[in-house]
Amino acid sequence: MRHDEIVPVLDFGGQTAQLICRRIREAGVFSTLVRPDIPRAELAAMNPTGVVLSGGPSSVYDQGAPTMDPGVLELGVPVLGICYGMQLACQALGATVTQGEHREFGRAALHIENAGGLFTGVPQNTSVWMSHGDQLTDLKSAGLDVLAATPSCPYAAVSTRPGAASAFIGVQFHPEVTHTPHGIDLIRNFLYEICGAEGNWRMSDFADRACEDIRRQVGDKRVICGLSGGVDSSVTAVLLHKAIGDQLTCVFVDNGLLRKSERGLVETTFRDHFQIDLRVVDATDLFLSELTGVEDPQEKRKRIGASFIDVFKQSSADLPDAHFLAQGTLYPDVIESGHGHAGNAANIKLHHNVGGLPKELGFELVEPMRELFKDEVRKLGEVLGVPDQIVWRHPFPGPGLAVRVLGEVTRDKLDLLRDCDEILLEEIVASELYRRTSQVFAVLLPVRSVGVMGDGRTYESVVALRAVETQDFMTADWARIPYDVLARISNRIINEVRGVNRVVYDISSKPPATIEWE
């Protein structure tokens, strides 16, 4: 997609590289990850407003450590280096990087020695978040000035001198994390004080440009959209309908892996409210037969993805000019499926939205939201007039309940899990916690536990509850649900759902865990 202003972030493998992009977008300028070794010419073709070099786990002097094209520093636009990115750029400019006498991890006291520019409006003494063991030395030969220091890091922020060929600023700390109180101020100063950005990244503008790009891509051909009723596919469908109207046909596949009453909700909402051409396909038997005997989660995703494509091919057979398939793929999906611009992400996710599409697919893909984070999709939905009950609906995985029934998937297990999930969501809504949590669901574990009901011994299923809070779904923390609410949920599930005698609560963050269990 075209952007009037863009700040690429060279991804050197740091855990917060995506967060840098988010912070820049929040400040009003579009940002995207690019691979660390991107050539100067390719970067220049993007016409960047500025460039950011991310942190990373390596040391610049390690064999095989990520490097960059030194020409990045000669693009004629300001460059901000963060942690590893700072060290790499300074090394390219002639400074030396060595293992420091003292490591810095966590909060550090920063003293600003050269106010203005990056530090405009920031208190002279503030705190920042550090995560490094290497240090810069010999700045003079590199033509660098010191901007700020900490007690154990004399070169915590540096810059090239006025009039230098390279407009570079480096910070050893991480301004993108919330633990750096004035971090967003530093990012805004880089964008507006140093790069001279105008700040035109707005959802209303994105919607208009996306519609133009959709029309340009599809022409007069028909587009099929896989509609699940979740936030991503719903906003995708409404955006497409705004762009091409009756050229859109939405297909809802009842794969037997849905939440309770999901099919009726989708039919009512999109046929009656949005007046969208909606076709419903009942493929329950097909999907469940493909999952028979399958326990490996990645194999589940592959089979579900393959079946999903087969159903879509069949559904499009009677649609004239059906040429495109639209999907609600988001930026985290792209990154975590190993398809990100950085090119070095682990293949964490594998399902039909990104990883499972076969090369012989008979459609061309339309993915108008593949540049957006989750919270940006919700903002887009509000701009498009999507009702709050859909915009703020918790996400549901593409493979559905198949990845929440651990082990082999059966009809009986799915029915049991649906009942548990319905009780969980009822109590979360009743306790006014739905909007305060980002995703809440139940998981059926592949174990049984001993219990006592009445005067008898039971040996029944265990259900895990998962509730997380997050802004972008790249990282997440477990939600601190009040004990009395958890007790009520557990009591209802055990009493109302036959076959369950134990309920546990998942208190894992992402990372190291993922949000879903499979």
For each residue, the residues with C-beta under 8 A, 3 or more apart:
1: 209 210 213 371
2: 209 213
3: 6 30 201
4: 198 200
5: 29 30 49 197 198 199 200 201
6: 3 29 30 31 32 46 47 48 49
7: 24 29 30 31 48 49 50 51 52 191 195 197
8: 31 32 33 34 38 43 46 48 51 52
9: 17 20 21 24 31 32 33 34 51 52 53 54
10: 34 35 36 38 51 52 53 54 68 72 85
11: 14 17 33 34 35 36 54 340 341 342 344
12: 17 36 53 54 55 56 58 66 84 85 88
13: 17 36 54 56 57 58 66 342 344
14: 11 17 54 55 56 57 82 83 84
15: 511
16: 19 20 54 55 174 176 177
17: 9 11 12 13 14 20 21 33 54 55 342
18: 21 22 33 331 332 335 472 474
19: 16 22 23 176 177 472 474 475
20: 9 16 17 23 24 31 52 54 82 176
21: 9 17 18 24 25 31 32 33
22: 18 19 25 26 176 373 471 472
23: 19 20 26 27 175 176 183 184 187
24: 7 9 20 21 27 29 30 31 52 187 191
25: 21 22 28 29 30 31 201 373 376
26: 22 23 184
27: 23 24 184 187 188 191 199
28: 25 191 197 199 200 201 202
29: 5 6 7 24 25 49 191 197 199 200 201
30: 3 5 6 7 24 25 201 371
31: 6 7 8 9 20 21 24 25 52
32: 6 8 9 21 341 371
33: 8 9 11 17 18 21 335 340 341 342
34: 8 9 10 11 38 43 341 342
35: 10 11 38 341 342 343 344
36: 10 11 12 13 66 67 68 342 344
37: 66 67 68 69
38: 8 10 34 35 42 43 68 69 72
39: 42 43 69 71
40: 43 44 69 71 72 74 75
41: 44 45
42: 38 39 45 46
43: 8 34 38 39 40 46 48 51 69 72 75
44: 40 41 47 48 75
45: 41 42
46: 6 8 42 43
47: 6 44
48: 6 7 8 43 44 51 75 77
49: 5 6 7 29 77 191 195 196 197
50: 7 77 78 79 80 190 191 194 195 197
51: 7 8 9 10 43 48 72 75 77 78 79 80
52: 7 8 9 10 20 24 31 79 80 81 82 85 190
53: 9 10 12 68 72 79 80 81 82 84 85 86 88 89
54: 9 10 11 12 13 14 16 17 20 82 83 84 85
55: 12 14 16 17 82 83 84 85 131 174
56: 12 13 14 66 83 84 85
57: 13 14 84
58: 12 13 62 65 66 84
59: 62 65 97 99 133 134
60: 65 84 87 88 91 97 134
61: 65 97 98
62: 58 59 65
63:
64:
65: 58 59 60 61 62
66: 12 13 36 37 56 58 84 88
67: 36 37 88
68: 10 36 37 38 53 72 88 89 92
69: 37 38 39 40 43 72
70: 73 74 92
71: 39 40 74 75
72: 10 38 40 43 51 53 68 69 75 79
73: 70 79 89 92 93 166 168
74: 40 70 71 165 166
75: 40 43 44 48 51 71 72 79
76:
77: 48 49 50 51 167 195
78: 50 51 167 168 169 190 194 195
79: 50 51 52 53 72 73 75 89 166 167 168 169
80: 50 51 52 53 85 118 168 169 170 171 190 194
81: 52 53 85 86 87 88 89 90 168 169 170 171
82: 14 20 52 53 54 55 85 86 170 171 173 174 175 176
83: 14 54 55 56 86 87 131 132 171 172 173 174
84: 12 14 53 54 55 56 57 58 60 66 87 88
85: 10 12 52 53 54 55 56 80 81 82 88 89 170
86: 53 81 82 83 89 90 136 158 170 171 172
87: 60 81 83 84 90 91 97 134 136 170 172
88: 12 53 60 66 67 68 81 84 85 91 92
89: 53 68 73 79 81 85 86 92 93 168 170
90: 81 86 87 93 95 97 136 139 142 144 158 170
91: 60 87 88 94 95 96 97
92: 68 70 73 88 89
93: 73 89 90 142 143 144 160 166 168
94: 91 138 141 142 143
95: 90 91 136 137 138 139 141 142 144
96: 91 136 137 138
97: 59 60 61 87 90 91 134 135 136 137
98: 61 134 135 137
99: 59 133 134 135
100: 103 104 132 133 134 135 152 153
101: 135 152
102: 152 153
103: 100 132 133
104: 100 108 130 131 132 133 150 152 153 172
105: 130 131 132
106: 129 130 131 179
107: 127 128 129 130 179
108: 104 127 128 129 130 150 151 152 153 156 173
109: 125 126 127 150 151
110: 125 126 127 128 148 149 150 156 157 173
111: 124 125 148 149 150
112: 115 119 122 123 124 125 126 147 148 157
113: 146 147 148 149
114: 117 119 145 146 147 148 159
115: 112 119 120 122 124
116: 119 120
117: 114 120 147 159 169 189 193 194
118: 80 147 157 159 169 171 186 189 190 193 194
119: 112 114 115 116 122 147 148 157 186 189
120: 115 116 117 189 193
121: 185 189
122: 112 115 119 126 182 185 186 189
123: 112 126 182
124: 111 112 115
125: 109 110 111 112
126: 109 110 112 122 123 181 182
127: 107 108 109 110 180 181
128: 107 108 110 150 156 171 173 174 175 180 183
129: 106 107 108 173 174 177 179 180 183
130: 104 105 106 107 108 150 153 172 173 174
131: 55 83 104 105 106 174
132: 83 100 103 104 105 135 153 172
133: 59 99 100 103 104
134: 59 60 87 97 98 99 100
135: 97 98 99 100 101 132 153 155
136: 86 87 90 95 96 97 139 155 158 172
137: 95 96 97 98
138: 94 95 96 141 142
139: 90 95 136 142 144 145 146 155 158
140: 143 144
141: 94 95 138
142: 90 93 94 95 138 139
143: 93 94 140 160 161 164
144: 90 93 95 139 140 158 159 160 161 170
145: 114 139 158 159 160 161
146: 113 114 139 149 154 155 157 158
147: 112 113 114 117 118 119 157 158 159 169
148: 110 111 112 113 114 119 156 157 171
149: 110 111 113 146 153 154 155 156 157
150: 104 108 109 110 111 128 130 153 156
151: 108 109
152: 100 101 102 104 108
153: 100 102 104 108 130 132 135 149 150 156 172
154: 146 149
155: 135 136 139 146 149 158 172
156: 108 110 128 148 149 150 153 171 172 173
157: 110 112 118 119 146 147 148 149 169 170 171 172 173
158: 86 90 136 139 144 145 146 147 155 169 170
159: 114 117 118 144 145 147 168 169 170
160: 93 143 144 145 164 166 167 168 169
161: 143 144 145 164
162:
163:
164: 143 160 161 167 168
165: 74
166: 73 74 79 93 160
167: 77 78 79 160 164 194
168: 73 78 79 80 81 89 93 159 160 164
169: 78 79 80 81 117 118 147 157 158 159 160 190 194
170: 80 81 82 85 86 87 89 90 144 157 158 159
171: 80 81 82 83 86 118 128 148 156 157 175 186
172: 83 86 87 104 130 132 136 153 155 156 157
173: 82 83 108 110 128 129 130 156 157 180
174: 16 55 82 83 128 129 130 131 177 179 180 183
175: 23 82 128 171 180 182 183 184 186 187
176: 16 19 20 22 23 82 180 183 187
177: 16 19 129 174 180 183
178: 183
179: 106 107 129 174
180: 127 128 129 173 174 175 176 177 183 186
181: 126 127
182: 122 123 126 175 185 186
183: 23 128 129 174 175 176 177 178 180 186 187
184: 23 26 27 175 187 188
185: 121 122 182 188 189
186: 118 119 122 171 175 180 182 183 189 190
187: 23 24 27 175 176 183 184 190 191
188: 27 184 185 191 192
189: 117 118 119 120 121 122 185 186 192 193 194
190: 50 52 78 80 118 169 186 187 193 194 195
191: 7 24 27 28 29 49 50 187 188 194 195 197 199
192: 188 189 195 196 197 199
193: 117 118 120 189 190
194: 50 78 80 117 118 167 169 189 190 191
195: 7 49 50 77 78 190 191 192
196: 49 192
197: 5 7 28 29 49 50 191 192
198: 4 5
199: 5 27 28 29 191 192
200: 4 5 28 29 205
201: 3 5 25 28 29 30 205 206
202: 28 205 206
203: 206 207 376 379 380 382 383
204: 207 208 383
205: 200 201 202 208 209
206: 201 202 203 209 210 372 380
207: 203 204 210 211 239 242 380 383 384
208: 204 205 211 212
209: 1 2 205 206 212 213
210: 1 206 207 213 214 239 243 368 369
211: 207 208 214 215 239 242 243
212: 208 209 215 216 243
213: 1 2 209 210 216 217 368
214: 210 211 217 218 239 240 243 244 366 368
215: 211 212 218 219 243 244
216: 212 213 219
217: 213 214 324 366
218: 214 215 221 223 244 247 323 324 366
219: 215 216
220: 247 321
221: 218 247 321 322 323 324
222: 247 248 249 319 320 321 322 323 324
223: 218 240 244 247 248 249 323 324 325 326 366
224: 249 250 251 312 315 316 319 322 324 325 326 363
225: 233 236 237 240 248 249 250 251 325 326 327
226: 233 250 251 253 308 312 325 326 327 328
227: 233 234 237 250 251 252 266 270 278
228: 232 233 234 252 266 396 398
229: 233 234 252 262 265 266 269 270 390 393 396
230: 233 234 328 393 395 396
231: 234 235 328 374 377 378 381 390 391 392 393 395
232: 228 235 236 328 329 330 369 377 395
233: 225 226 227 228 229 230 236 237 327 328
234: 227 228 229 230 231 237 238 269 270 328 381 386 390 393
235: 231 232 238 239 328 369 377 378 380 381 384 386 391
236: 225 232 233 239 240 326 327 328 368 369
237: 225 227 233 234 240 241 248 250 270 274 276 326
238: 234 235 241 242 274 381 384 385 386
239: 207 210 211 214 235 236 242 243 368 369 380 384
240: 214 223 225 236 237 243 244 248 326 366 368
241: 237 238 244 245 248 274 276
242: 207 211 238 239 384
243: 210 211 212 214 215 239 240
244: 214 215 218 223 240 241 247 248
245: 241 248
246: 277
247: 218 220 221 222 223 244
248: 222 223 225 237 240 241 244 245 276 277 326
249: 222 223 224 225 277 278 279 319 322
250: 224 225 226 227 237 270 276 277 278 279
251: 224 225 226 227 278 279 280 281 311 312 315 316
252: 227 228 229 263 266 267 270 278 279 280 281
253: 226 281 283 308 311 312 315
254: 258 263 280 281 282 283 284
255: 258 283 284 286 287 304 307 308 400
256: 283 284 285 287 288 411 414
257: 287 304 399 400 401 402 409 414
258: 254 255 262 263 400 401
259: 262 396 401 418 421 422
260: 418 419 421 422
261: 264 265
262: 229 258 259 265 266
263: 252 254 258 266 267 280
264: 261 267 268
265: 229 261 262 268 269
266: 227 228 229 252 262 263 269 270 278 280
267: 252 263 264 270 271 278 280
268: 264 265 271 272 273
269: 229 234 265 266 272 273 274 387 390
270: 227 229 234 237 250 252 266 267 273 274 276 278
271: 267 268 274 275 276 278
272: 268 269 275
273: 268 269 270 387
274: 237 238 241 269 270 271
275: 271 272
276: 237 241 248 250 270 271
277: 246 248 249 250
278: 227 249 250 251 252 266 267 270 271
279: 249 250 251 252 315
280: 251 252 254 263 266 267
281: 251 252 253 254 311 314 315
282: 254
283: 253 254 255 256 286 287 307 311
284: 254 255 256 287 288
285: 256 288 289
286: 255 283 289 290 307 310 311
287: 255 256 257 283 284 290 291 304 307 402
288: 256 284 285 291 292 409 410 411
289: 285 286 292
290: 286 287 294 303 304 306 307
291: 287 288 294 300 303 304 402 408 409
292: 288 289 408
293: 408
294: 290 291 299 300 303 408 409
295: 299 407 408
296: 299 300
297: 300 301 403 518
298: 301 302 350
299: 294 295 296 302 303
300: 291 294 296 297 303 304 399 402 403 409 518
301: 297 298 304 305 350 351 352 355 356 398 399 403
302: 298 299 305 306 350 356
303: 290 291 294 299 300 306 307
304: 255 257 287 290 291 300 301 307 308 351 352 356 398 399 400 402
305: 301 302 308 309 350 351 352 355 356 357 398 399
306: 290 302 303 309 310 356 358
307: 255 283 286 287 290 303 304 310 311
308: 226 253 255 304 305 311 312 352 356
309: 305 306 312 313 352 356 357 358 361
310: 286 306 307 313 314
311: 251 253 281 283 286 307 308 314 315
312: 224 226 251 253 308 309 315 316 325 363
313: 309 310 316 317 362
314: 281 310 311 317
315: 224 251 253 279 281 311 312 319
316: 224 251 312 313 319 322 362 363
317: 313 314
318:
319: 222 224 249 315 316 322
320: 222
321: 220 221 222
322: 221 222 224 249 316 319 363
323: 218 221 222 223 363 364
324: 217 218 221 222 223 224 363 364 365 366
325: 223 224 225 226 312 361 363 364 365 366
326: 223 224 225 226 236 237 240 248 365 366 367 368
327: 225 226 233 236 352 353 365 366 367
328: 226 230 231 232 233 234 235 236 353 367 369 377
329: 232 333 334 353 354 367 369 370
330: 232 333 334 369 370 372 373 374 377
331: 18 334 335 370 371 372 373
332: 18 335 336 373 374 472 473 474
333: 329 330 336 337 349 353 354 370
334: 329 330 331 337 339 340 354 370
335: 18 33 331 332 339 340 342 345 474
336: 332 333 345 346 347 348 349
337: 333 334 345 347 348 349 350 354 355
338: 345 346 347 348 355
339: 334 335 345 354 355
340: 11 33 334 335 343 345
341: 11 32 33 34 35
342: 11 13 17 33 34 35 36 335 345
343: 35 340
344: 11 13 35 36
345: 335 336 337 338 339 340 342 348
346: 336 338
347: 336 337 338 350 355
348: 336 337 338 345 514
349: 333 336 337 354 355
350: 298 301 302 305 337 347 354 355 356
351: 301 304 305 354 355 356 397 398 399
352: 301 304 305 308 309 327 355 356 357 398
353: 327 328 329 333 398
354: 329 333 334 337 339 349 350 351 357
355: 301 305 337 338 339 347 349 350 351 352
356: 301 302 304 305 306 308 309 350 351 352
357: 305 309 352 354 361 365
358: 306 309 361
359:
360:
361: 309 325 357 358 365
362: 313 316
363: 224 312 316 322 323 324 325
364: 323 324 325
365: 324 325 326 327 357 361
366: 214 217 218 223 240 324 325 326 327
367: 326 327 328 329 370
368: 210 213 214 236 239 240 326
369: 210 232 235 236 239 328 329 330 372 377 380
370: 329 330 331 333 334 367
371: 1 30 32 331
372: 206 330 331 369 376 377 380
373: 22 25 330 331 332 376 377 471 472 473 474
374: 231 330 332 377 378 395 471 472 473
375: 378 379 471 472
376: 25 203 372 373 379 380
377: 231 232 235 328 330 369 372 373 374 380 381
378: 231 235 374 375 381 382 391 392
379: 203 375 376 382 383
380: 203 206 207 235 239 369 372 376 377 383 384
381: 231 234 235 238 377 378 384 386 390 391
382: 203 378 379 385 386 391
383: 203 204 207 379 380
384: 207 235 238 239 242 380 381
385: 238 382
386: 234 235 238 381 382 390 391
387: 269 273 390 391
388: 391 392
389: 392 393
390: 229 231 234 269 381 386 387 393
391: 231 235 378 381 382 386 387 388
392: 231 378 388 389 434 435
393: 229 230 231 234 389 390
394: 434 437 438 439 440 441
395: 230 231 232 374 439 473
396: 228 229 230 259 400
397: 351 400 403 404 516
398: 228 301 304 305 351 352 353
399: 257 300 301 304 305 351 402 403
400: 255 257 258 304 396 397 403 404
401: 257 258 259 404 405 409 414 417 418 421
402: 257 287 291 300 304 399 405 409 518
403: 297 300 301 397 399 400 516 517 518
404: 397 400 401 417 421 441 442 443 444 516 517 518
405: 401 402 408 409 410 413 414 417 443 444
406: 443 444 445 446 517 518
407: 295 446
408: 291 292 293 294 295 405 413
409: 257 288 291 294 300 401 402 405 413 414
410: 288 405 413 414
411: 256 288 414 415
412: 415 416
413: 405 408 409 410 416 417 444
414: 256 257 401 405 409 410 411 417 418
415: 411 412 418 419
416: 412 413 419 420 444 461 497 498 499 500
417: 401 404 405 413 414 420 421 442 443 444 463
418: 259 260 401 414 415 421 422
419: 260 415 416 422 423 496 497
420: 416 417 423 424 442 444 463 493 497 500
421: 259 260 401 404 417 418 424 425 441 442
422: 259 260 418 419 425 426
423: 419 420 426 427 489 492 493 496 497
424: 420 421 427 428 440 441 442 465 489 493
425: 421 422 428 429 434 440
426: 422 423 429 430
427: 423 424 430 431 485 488 489 492
428: 424 425 431 433 434 437 440 467 481 485 489
429: 425 426 432 433 434
430: 426 427
431: 427 428 482 485
432: 429 435 436
433: 428 429 436 437 440 467 479 481 485
434: 392 394 425 428 429 437 440
435: 392 432
436: 432 433 469 479
437: 394 428 433 434 440 467 468 469 479 481
438: 394 468 469 470 471 473 476 479
439: 394 395 466 467 468 470 473 476 515
440: 394 424 425 428 433 434 437 465 466 467 468 479
441: 394 404 421 424 465 466
442: 404 417 420 421 424 463 464 465 466 493
443: 404 405 406 417 463 464 465 466 506 517
444: 404 405 406 413 416 417 420 461 463
445: 406 461 462 463 464
446: 406 407
447: 461 462
448: 459 460 461 462
449: 459 460 461 462 501 502
450: 457 458 459 501
451: 457 458 459 460 501 502
452: 456 457 458
453: 456 458 501
454:
455:
456: 452 453
457: 450 451 452
458: 450 451 452 453 501
459: 448 449 450 451 501
460: 448 449 451 499 500 501 502
461: 416 444 445 447 448 449 499 500 501 502
462: 445 447 448 449 500 501 502 503 504
463: 417 420 442 443 444 445 493 497 500 502 503 504
464: 442 443 445 503 504 505 506 517
465: 424 440 441 442 443 486 489 503 504 505 506
466: 439 440 441 442 443 478 506 515 517
467: 428 433 437 439 440 478 479 481
468: 437 438 439 440 476 477 478 479 510 515
469: 436 437 438 476 477 478 479
470: 438 439 473 474 475 476 477 510 515
471: 22 373 374 375 438
472: 18 19 22 332 373 374 375 475
473: 332 373 374 395 438 439 470 476 515
474: 18 19 332 335 373 470
475: 19 470 472 509 510 511
476: 438 439 468 469 470 473 509 510 515
477: 468 469 470 509 510
478: 466 467 468 469 506 507 508 509
479: 433 436 437 438 440 467 468 469
480:
481: 428 433 437 467 485 486 505
482: 431 485 486
483: 486 487
484: 487 488
485: 427 428 431 433 481 482 488 489
486: 465 481 482 483 489 490 505
487: 483 484 490 491
488: 427 484 485 491 492
489: 423 424 427 428 465 485 486 492 493 503
490: 486 487 493 494 503
491: 487 488 494 495
492: 423 427 488 489 495 496
493: 420 423 424 442 463 489 490 496 497 500 503
494: 490 491 497 500 501 502 503
495: 491 492
496: 419 423 492 493
497: 416 419 420 423 463 493 494 500
498: 416
499: 416 460 461
500: 416 420 460 461 462 463 493 494 497 503
501: 449 450 451 453 458 459 460 461 462 494
502: 449 451 460 461 462 463 494
503: 462 463 464 465 489 490 493 494 500
504: 462 463 464 465
505: 464 465 481 486
506: 443 464 465 466 478 513 517
507: 478
508: 478 512 513
509: 475 476 477 478 512 513
510: 468 470 475 476 477 513 514 515
511: 15 475
512: 508 509
513: 506 508 509 510
514: 348 510 517
515: 439 466 468 470 473 476 510
516: 397 403 404
517: 403 404 406 443 464 466 506 514
518: 297 300 402 403 404 406
